[in-house]
């Protein structure tokens, strides 16, 4: 189950990159908030799975 954890962490980092890009472009706060929430949830799920299954 290590592959799914890796995918979740990579997706979370990708979303964090999107947040950074949207902040630089001065996009709407709601879009940035949704992306940030998704990034945090994805990273948390990936790290919890990595910790629980190893």
Secondary structure, 3 states (H helix, E strand, C coil): CHHHHHHHHHHHHHHHHHHHHHHHCCCCHHHHHHHHHHHHHHHHHHHHHHHHHC
